[in-house]
């Protein structure tokens, strides 16, 4: 998995265990292309992905408290998923909220 930390071009290098380069490419990290709603609360900005229902998302430039809160929630869900020890979960529905609830209830 590759996670873009900011927008723009960067290099991507894949190496094997011996340190030999398997691939060396320039990749372009782009902003969101889905339906994004931006809410301003004074000078603080919040971003929501609305496909098909609105959910919090982290976008560069969001207010610090909102950014940290959303990032921390995503980290907590990731930790819950890692604790499932590779079990396959059947998640009813297709929303992220249902997936999050299933992960929390599975532990």
N, C-alpha and C positions, 0 to 999 in steps of 0.2 A: 504494500500500500504506500502511496505517496501522498503526503498532505502538503498543499501549498500554504506557506505562512504569510505570503503577501503576493500582490499582483506583479506581473512582469516576467521577464525571461530569466531562466536559471539553468544550470547544467544538472544532468542526472547521470550518475556513474554507477553501474552495477559491477560488482567484483565477486569473484569466487572466494572460497576459504583460503586459497593460496595467495590472494591479493592480486590476481591477474584480472585485468579489465575485460569484462564480457560485453559491455555496452557503454558508450559515452555519447550522450545526446543533449541537445539544447531543447528544453521544454518551455512552453508558454503557460503561465498560470493566469487564468482569466477570472473575472468577477462572475457573480451569479447570473444565470440565464433564465431562471424560472421566474414566476411572478412574485416579486418582492414588494412588500409594503413597508414604507419607512415612516416612523412616527417620531416627531420631535416633541420633547417635553422640556421647554425652555431651550437650553443649549445642548441638552443630552439627546442622542439619537438612539432609536431602537429599530431593528430590522426583523421582519417576519416573512417567512416563505409561505405563500398562499397557493398551494397546489395539491389538492383542491381546498383544504382547510388551512387556516393560518396557524403556523407554529413558529416559536422563537428560532432565530438563526443568528449566528455570529458573523458580522461583516466588519471589515476594517473601517474604523471611523465611528463605530457605535460608542455610546457613553461607557465610561470605565466600569461603573457598577453593574450595568446591564450586561456588558461583555463578560465580566468575571462571573456573574451569577449564571449566565447561560453556559459558559465554559465549564463551571463547576458541576452543573447538573449533567452535562454530557459526560464528564469524567466519572461521575457517580454511576450513571447508566452503563458505561463501559466496564467499570469495576464489577457491577452486578453480572454483566454478560460473561466476564472472564471467570467468575465464580461458578458458572454453570458446568464447568469441567467438560466442555465439549458436548454436552447433552443437546439434542435437537429439540427446540421448543416449537410447538404449534401455536401460532398467534392468530386468534380470531380477528377478522377485520383487516384493514390495510393501513390504518393510521399509525403514526409514530406514537401517539398517546397510548394506543392499545398495545403496541410493542413494548413500550416502557413499563406499562402496568404488568404485562406478562413477565417481564424480566424481574421486576421487583417482587412479584408474588411467587416466582420460582425459587427464590432463595430462602 
